Amino acid sequence: MKIIQQIKEQLNNNPDVSERQFLINGKKVYLLFIKSTIDKTLLVHSVISPLLEYGGEPNLSTLSNSVLRASEVEKVTKDQFVKSLLRNKVLLFVDGESDALAIDMELLPVRQPSEPPTSPTIQGPREGFTESVKTTMALLRKQLPSKHLVIKSFFVGEMSHTQVVLFYMDNLADKKIVKTLEKKIKSINTDIVLDPHYLVEFIVGRPNSLFEQYGSTEKPDIVTAKLMEGRVAIAVDGSPIVITLPFMVFEDVQNSNDYYTNSHYATFIRYVRAFGILMATVIPGVYLSLRLYHYRIVPLKYILTISATTQNLPFTPFLEILFILILFQMLYEVSLRLPRYLGIATSIVGALVLGDTGVQAGLISPPGIIVIALSLIAVYTVPNQAPQLNIIRLVFVFLGGTLGLFGVVGGMIYFVNYLNSMDEFGVPILAPYAPRVENDLKDALHKKPMPKMKKRPKSVKSNDNIRGLE
């Protein structure tokens, strides 16, 4: 058949593009499919066997309505043939008809849902999304079997035609936000999309900003909770990450474990995480400023201890901190990219070299190592913010090393004011503290017991502010 040869040529005569012919009642019927992406067993039972058993006059309408046993069959025109084939459909042609039937027979390698490495829980659900968007849909349907759950699908990427899925609750989500996101997703012009992060810079209001403007997770329970607050979720086929919008920065101080434990302990841990952010970013800069400019406010015993351990160092305090910081960051990057067991060995060797050996060689001081180590450890109290915190830490190192405590305080004021100016989809990123929203303070740093949180967050616009109502 001429059209089949044309399709094969458009697909570069790839070896996994297969053709099958039948002669039914004197009329030729053709099947065209990519054998590496379909379920061959299902193809035999749902398409081939019924065709061989059929003895009537074959035409697309009769085959679709009365013969084929597939769950999804649709008629497609000539300009849709290649696109349907690349979306893992089986094309059925009947000699003499210009259209074809696209039959869903997709079977792709899929990882089974398991606990995500980025969000382990002590108590609570351990299921995580996989790289299949169909699994994402199924897990959210399982968590949220509601008639109000809306799922909208788009195909983005000129070359990849990647499926992008939008989730929201039609009785809760702000329709303006939904329409804005739909418009932005449809207008994305790019070759390929592999992950939701490919879409982020097309969607958010400040793509060049240092700070995150979206939430991200691999857990269905977290996405479900955010959908029930009126947010919108975006998933991409091929990635287990789901992003949620609008976003508030205090979401990253929260954790799914907080909702499966005592509210008093959850509050304590959230304050620990907030203090971890402060340690991760400001401590190295404060240490430098105290050593260089404000040593008079440091206790005498501590000054003597630092002097005893740093007097023979070849570097200035600023260069020493910068040197340790870069070395630790290099060690982290190496251990992250090496095979797991080799990475563990490298981390141990690197820690020994940077620690004990570096001090004995007189290159670095114990106080400097302790300060940077504390800062690096504190970053991972809020792992979603780690990339930004690493950069901000470097900024405070320069501010503390050049301007002292005045520079550190000025930097803190600048970053807080900058965050305060960010407004994503009408939601201030520092809410519920700036502006102060009394209702939302029940689940910010301080967490109230669930029975006391009768209203949904007012910071996120919702069509229904009371929990538990249809």
Secondary structure as UniProt FT lines:
FT   HELIX           2..10
FT   TURN            11..13
FT   TURN            15..16
FT   STRAND          17..24
FT   TURN            25..26
FT   STRAND          27..34
FT   TURN            35..36
FT   HELIX           40..43
FT   HELIX           44..48
FT   HELIX           49..53
FT   HELIX           60..62
FT   HELIX           63..67
FT   STRAND          73..76
FT   HELIX           78..80
FT   HELIX           81..86
FT   TURN            87..88
FT   STRAND          89..94
FT   TURN            95..96
FT   STRAND          100..104
FT   TURN            117..118
FT   HELIX           133..143
FT   TURN            147..148
FT   STRAND          149..156
FT   TURN            158..160
FT   STRAND          162..169
FT   TURN            170..172
FT   HELIX           175..186
FT   HELIX           196..203
FT   TURN            207..208
FT   STRAND          215..217
FT   HELIX           220..227
FT   TURN            228..230
FT   STRAND          232..236
FT   TURN            237..238
FT   STRAND          242..245
FT   HELIX           249..253
FT   HELIX           256..260
FT   HELIX           263..292
FT   HELIX           295..297
FT   HELIX           300..310
FT   TURN            311..312
FT   HELIX           317..337
FT   HELIX           340..352
FT   HELIX           353..357
FT   HELIX           358..360
FT   TURN            361..362
FT   HELIX           366..379
FT   TURN            380..381
FT   HELIX           383..385
FT   HELIX           386..403
FT   HELIX           405..420
FT   STRAND          423..424
FT   TURN            425..426
FT   STRAND          427..428
FT   TURN            429..432
FT   TURN            434..435
FT   HELIX           438..442
FT   HELIX           450..452
FT   TURN            467..468
//
